[in-house]
Amino acid sequence: MFALRRVASRAAPIVARRAFSSGGGGGGGSIIGVVAGAAIVGGIVMTQPDLVGLTPSEELTKLEDKFASYWPRNVMILFGPPGAGKGTQGPKIESMLNIPQLSTGDMLRAAVKAQTEVGKRAQAAMNSGALVTDEIVIGIISDRIKEPDCKFGFILDGFPRTLVQAKALDKMLASNGESVTKVVELNVPDSVLEERICGRWIHKASGASYHVKFKPPKTMKLGADGKPDPATMIDDATGEKLEQRRDDTATALVKRLKEYHGSTVPILKHYQPNGITETVNANQGMDGVWGEILGALKGTKK
């Protein structure tokens, strides 16, 4: 009995995350739903002799695998223009739902490095100077979401970028009996994004990030034009010079935002009939943004 209680208690956070993210139906998100889920997990323990003799960690892994088969995976798409805060909010969603945030760039590099079949095709395309096709990208995603850390679902960041890609993603998921379950867009006015993006400075070696308004380096001084003097933009820790990314300029941002809005609007319209799209006001404090995201995931956002 002690072992049963121990494993059920260790599994409770998993149940809570699943019940919370299911939002509604069947007691999802409620204490009753969580307790009922824990009872189900307890029943699985009692009827699974293969758990006998396993360590708590091994028991939990077994429970996770079994539990994952009872609920559809969370398949989330996170949209947001540059500077909207995906890098801040994405990891919080990742942690709460116990699902990884997947970027196409990271997946592509990993597939090429591992020399998977689709990774080799991607490398051949890049070596020849050609673009990596949507078919290859979909193949890379298909391989990645079969990994154990995606057993409860995943968050796609940076994909799809076009309506054609969205439809290809839908087709791939449908072949596994799945579909996109939530689309969240972080919305920020373009004028605010310009202030956020164009004020960013970075220390390339460490990745440390600064902002002339929100997080200036200690040495920053303004020139006669009211703008930061580049000579005074110094990393607090190392004393080395900071720099701005080439894309973090007003001219580059206008182009990036035009591309983003032009491609994202059709994708959002594509998923809206399914009742799974949510727009979050990301032009507020981080806690406020996170509160709206929680409401979107629970289905209680107004």
C-alpha positions, 0 to 999 in steps of 0.5 A: 500500500505504501508503494501505491501511495508513493507512486500515485503521489509522484504521478499526481503532478502529471495528472494535474498537468493533463487535467489542467491542459484539457480545460473543461470536459470531464472535470478537467482543471478541477480538483475532482478531475485531478483526484479522479485521475490519480485514482485511475493511475492508482488502479493502473499500478495495482493491475500492472505486475511489471511495476513490481521491483522497479525503482520510484523513477522507473515506476514513474516512467512506466506510469507516464507511458501508460498515462500518455495512452489515455489522453490525446497529446497537446499539440500547440502552435505558438505564434508571435512577432519578433519581440513579442516574448515567445522566448520568455513565455514558451519555456513556462508553458513547456514546464507547466505542461511537461512538453518540449518547445520545438523550433524548426531551426533546432530540429533541423540542426539536430537532424543534420548532426545525427545524420538521420535519413531526412537530415541527410536530405536537408544537408544535401539541399543546403550544400547545393544552395537550395531551400529546405523543402516543406516536405523535408521539414515536415519529415524532420518534425515527424521524426522529432515528435516520436521522441519520448519527451513528446509523449504528452505533446509538444509546442511548435515555435516558428512553424508553420510559417505559411498556409501550405505548411499548416495544411501539410502539418495537419495531414501529417498529424492526421496520419497519426490520428492527431490534430492541432489542439491549441494555437496561441498568438502573442499580440503586440502593436508594431510600434511597441515592438520597434521600441523593444527590438531596436533597443536590444544589445547583446554580448555575443560571447555569453548571450547576455542581453541588454535593453537601452530602456528596460535593462541598460548596461551600467556604463551606458551614456547617451550622446547628443542625439539622445541615443546610446553612445556605442562606446559606452555599451559594455557588458557588465560582467566582462567589460567587453563591447556589446553589439546589436544584431543586424536584424534589430534595426527599424528598417529590418523590423518593418520587413520582418513584421510585414512577412510575419503578418502576411503569413500568420493571418491566413494560418490563424483563419485556417484554424479559427473554425476549429475553435482552438485559436487564442490571441493573448495581449502581450503588451503588458507585464510578464505576469499579465501575459502569463495569466492570459496564457493560462486562461487560454490553455484552460479555455477560460480566457475572456 
